[in-house]
Amino acid sequence: MRRFIFGFFLVLMLIPALAAAQDFPPQVQKALDDLNARLGLDLTLKDFNWRYSKDIYPDSSLGCPQPGIAYVQGNTPGYQVELEVKGLTWDYRVSNDLSRVTLCSPLATPTPTALPTFPPPVYQPLPVSAGSTVTPSLCPNAPAPHLINGLQAQVQEGVPNIVGTHRGKAADT
């Protein structure tokens, strides 16, 4: 019984020392320091999930080449650090000597992609003589258009129209 009590107290005294010895990897801390600077936060590694791994990359870009930078070719050891913060996984690469920290994704300032542009359809009304009630024949039985080229218009919900969508599908024209 004495041995058991002595062993129990010995383990209790070692727990704080073991907990203090569990320092975070410096590669992960370097990535977190960069992320905090980018986001203007003061997170610690206890605030979210993270993981890291040591890999050998084919060049000094560490698998995350940046535009306009030349890289030394050849096997290069480095670390991939992933920080899961606020619903996003931030993928970092950290050099073996901790001198380089590169954010791979998500991009700090995403580059917008231009949307394709299409020329707007041009409506050419038919010549109408004074007092005539002739409507253009774009759609049979359609009311006369009230739109003016170059101005904005709004489609009223619940009113049948040939503009917009109907139950998630393009309306028939």
C-alpha positions in Angstrom: 0.0 0.0 0.0 2.9 2.3 0.8 4.3 1.8 -2.7 1.0 2.6 -4.3 0.6 5.9 -2.3 4.2 6.8 -3.1 3.7 6.1 -6.8 0.5 8.0 -6.9 2.1 11.1 -5.3 5.1 10.8 -7.7 2.8 10.8 -10.7 0.8 13.8 -9.3 4.0 15.8 -9.0 5.2 14.9 -12.5 1.9 15.9 -14.3 2.6 19.7 -14.2 6.2 19.1 -15.4 5.0 17.0 -18.3 2.3 19.5 -19.2 4.9 22.4 -19.2 7.2 20.3 -21.5 4.4 20.0 -24.1 5.5 23.1 -26.1 3.9 23.8 -29.5 6.1 23.1 -32.5 7.8 26.3 -33.6 6.7 25.7 -37.2 3.1 25.9 -36.2 3.7 28.9 -34.0 5.4 30.7 -37.0 2.3 30.0 -39.2 0.0 31.2 -36.4 2.0 34.4 -36.0 1.6 35.2 -39.7 -2.2 34.4 -39.6 -2.7 36.6 -36.5 -0.9 39.5 -38.3 -3.0 39.0 -41.4 -6.4 38.8 -39.6 -5.6 41.3 -36.8 -6.3 38.6 -34.2 -4.5 37.3 -31.1 -5.3 33.6 -31.3 -3.3 30.9 -29.5 -2.9 27.3 -30.7 -5.4 26.2 -28.0 -8.2 28.2 -29.7 -8.7 26.0 -32.8 -7.7 22.7 -34.5 -4.3 22.5 -36.2 -2.0 19.9 -37.7 1.4 19.8 -39.3 3.7 17.4 -41.1 7.3 17.4 -42.3 7.7 16.6 -46.0 10.4 16.6 -48.7 9.5 19.0 -51.6 11.1 19.0 -55.1 12.2 22.6 -54.7 12.4 25.4 -52.2 8.8 26.6 -52.9 7.8 23.8 -50.6 4.9 22.9 -52.9 3.5 26.4 -52.9 5.2 28.4 -55.6 4.5 32.2 -55.6 4.5 34.2 -58.8 7.7 36.1 -59.7 9.9 34.1 -57.4 12.7 31.7 -58.6 13.2 28.6 -56.5 16.2 26.4 -55.9 15.6 23.0 -57.4 16.3 19.8 -55.4 14.9 17.9 -52.5 14.0 20.5 -49.8 12.7 19.6 -46.3 9.9 21.7 -45.0 6.6 21.7 -43.1 3.0 21.9 -44.1 0.9 23.5 -41.4 -2.9 23.6 -41.5 -4.8 25.9 -39.2 -8.6 25.5 -39.0 -9.8 28.9 -38.0 -13.4 30.3 -38.3 -14.5 27.6 -40.8 -11.5 28.0 -43.1 -8.4 25.9 -43.3 -5.3 28.1 -43.7 -2.6 26.1 -45.5 1.0 27.3 -44.7 4.4 26.1 -45.7 7.3 26.7 -43.3 10.9 26.2 -44.2 13.0 23.8 -42.2 15.1 26.6 -40.6 11.9 28.7 -39.9 13.2 31.5 -42.1 10.3 31.4 -44.6 6.5 31.2 -43.9 4.3 31.1 -47.0 0.5 31.2 -47.0 -0.8 28.8 -49.7 -4.5 29.1 -49.2 -6.9 30.6 -48.7 -5.5 33.7 -50.4 -5.3 36.7 -48.2 -6.7 38.9 -51.0 -8.5 36.7 -53.5 -8.1 37.7 -57.1 -11.6 38.4 -58.5 -12.5 36.5 -61.7 -14.2 38.6 -64.4 -17.7 37.5 -65.3 -18.4 37.0 -68.9 -20.2 39.8 -70.6 -22.9 39.4 -73.2 -24.3 42.2 -75.3 -27.8 43.1 -74.0 -30.6 42.2 -76.4 -31.7 45.1 -78.4 -35.4 45.7 -78.8 -36.4 47.4 -82.1 -40.0 48.5 -82.0 -42.0 48.2 -85.2 -43.0 51.6 -86.6 -46.5 52.4 -85.4 -48.7 54.9 -87.2 -50.5 57.4 -85.1 -53.5 56.0 -83.4 -52.6 52.4 -84.1 -52.7 49.7 -81.5 -50.3 47.3 -83.2 -47.9 45.5 -80.9 -44.6 44.1 -81.9 -44.6 40.4 -82.7 -41.8 39.3 -80.3 -44.2 37.1 -78.4 -47.7 36.3 -79.6 -50.5 37.8 -77.5 -47.9 39.8 -75.4 -48.8 43.2 -74.2 -47.0 46.2 -75.7 -43.6 46.7 -74.0 -43.2 49.5 -71.6 -39.4 49.4 -71.3 -37.1 52.1 -72.6 -33.7 51.2 -73.8 -31.0 52.2 -71.3 -33.3 52.5 -68.3 -33.7 49.9 -65.5 -36.8 48.0 -64.9 -38.2 45.6 -62.2 -40.2 42.5 -62.6 -43.2 42.3 -60.2 -43.6 39.0 -58.4 -46.7 37.1 -59.2 -47.3 38.8 -62.6 -46.7 36.5 -65.6 -43.7 37.6 -67.6 -41.0 36.3 -69.9 -38.1 37.7 -67.7 -36.5 36.0 -64.8 -37.0 32.5 -63.5 -39.9 30.3 -62.6 -39.5 27.6 -60.0 -35.7 27.5 -60.5 -35.9 27.1 -64.3 -35.5 29.7 -67.0 -38.8 31.0 -68.1 -40.0 30.1 -71.6 -39.6 32.9 -74.1 
